[in-house]
Amino acid sequence: MSKARPPLLLDLILCDHTIREAGSNKPSLIGIFSLLHVTQFPYTHPSFSVYVALSDGRGQVPCRLRLLELEAGREIFALNGSVTFNDPIGVAELIFRLQQLRFERPGEYAMEFIAESELLGARKLRVLSNPT
């Protein structure tokens, strides 16, 4: 039996907030970023959103969102779940609201999205010291 083919990752975006527009139900991404300037470490970021859009999926697909500290190769955060595709040509949109993520040191991090045990894509996040 062959392994299920993973869906296609269309978007992986970090932003301050997401809202769903009334009527159209379209998502709006507010404050897209790939860089955080912080005044001290360790630093706990209060909250941000991760928007993921997928297509070409079939049935229920196991997935995982995780944040890695690249230099140390250490996983900071992980969330396991699944997404169900009723139509393979449709687009599944996932919005994750992450709270209280702790960054021990400045550096490069990566938000990764994995489906069917395969890395579909990543978004780098730089966290830099910005003394006041």
KAMOTA-V246073 format. One record per residue. N is the residue number from 1. RES is the residue in one letter. SS is DSSP state (H for helix, E for strand, L for the rest). Layout:
[[N | RES | SS] [N | RES | SS]]
This chain:
[[1 | M | L] [2 | S | L] [3 | K | L] [4 | A | L] [5 | R | L] [6 | P | L] [7 | P | L] [8 | L | E] [9 | L | E] [10 | L | E] [11 | D | E] [12 | L | E] [13 | I | E] [14 | L | E] [15 | C | E] [16 | D | E] [17 | H | E] [18 | T | E] [19 | I | E] [20 | R | E] [21 | E | L] [22 | A | L] [23 | G | L] [24 | S | L] [25 | N | L] [26 | K | L] [27 | P | E] [28 | S | E] [29 | L | E] [30 | I | E] [31 | G | E] [32 | I | E] [33 | F | L] [34 | S | L] [35 | L | E] [36 | L | E] [37 | H | E] [38 | V | E] [39 | T | L] [40 | Q | L] [41 | F | L] [42 | P | L] [43 | Y | E] [44 | T | E] [45 | H | E] [46 | P | E] [47 | S | E] [48 | F | E] [49 | S | E] [50 | V | E] [51 | Y | E] [52 | V | E] [53 | A | E] [54 | L | E] [55 | S | E] [56 | D | L] [57 | G | L] [58 | R | L] [59 | G | E] [60 | Q | E] [61 | V | E] [62 | P | E] [63 | C | E] [64 | R | E] [65 | L | E] [66 | R | E] [67 | L | E] [68 | L | E] [69 | E | E] [70 | L | L] [71 | E | L] [72 | A | L] [73 | G | L] [74 | R | E] [75 | E | E] [76 | I | E] [77 | F | E] [78 | A | E] [79 | L | E] [80 | N | E] [81 | G | E] [82 | S | E] [83 | V | E] [84 | T | E] [85 | F | E] [86 | N | L] [87 | D | L] [88 | P | L] [89 | I | L] [90 | G | L] [91 | V | E] [92 | A | E] [93 | E | E] [94 | L | E] [95 | I | E] [96 | F | E] [97 | R | E] [98 | L | E] [99 | Q | E] [100 | Q | E] [101 | L | E] [102 | R | E] [103 | F | E] [104 | E | L] [105 | R | L] [106 | P | L] [107 | G | E] [108 | E | E] [109 | Y | E] [110 | A | E] [111 | M | E] [112 | E | E] [113 | F | E] [114 | I | E] [115 | A | E] [116 | E | L] [117 | S | L] [118 | E | E] [119 | L | E] [120 | L | E] [121 | G | E] [122 | A | E] [123 | R | E] [124 | K | E] [125 | L | E] [126 | R | E] [127 | V | E] [128 | L | E] [129 | S | E] [130 | N | L] [131 | P | L] [132 | T | L]]
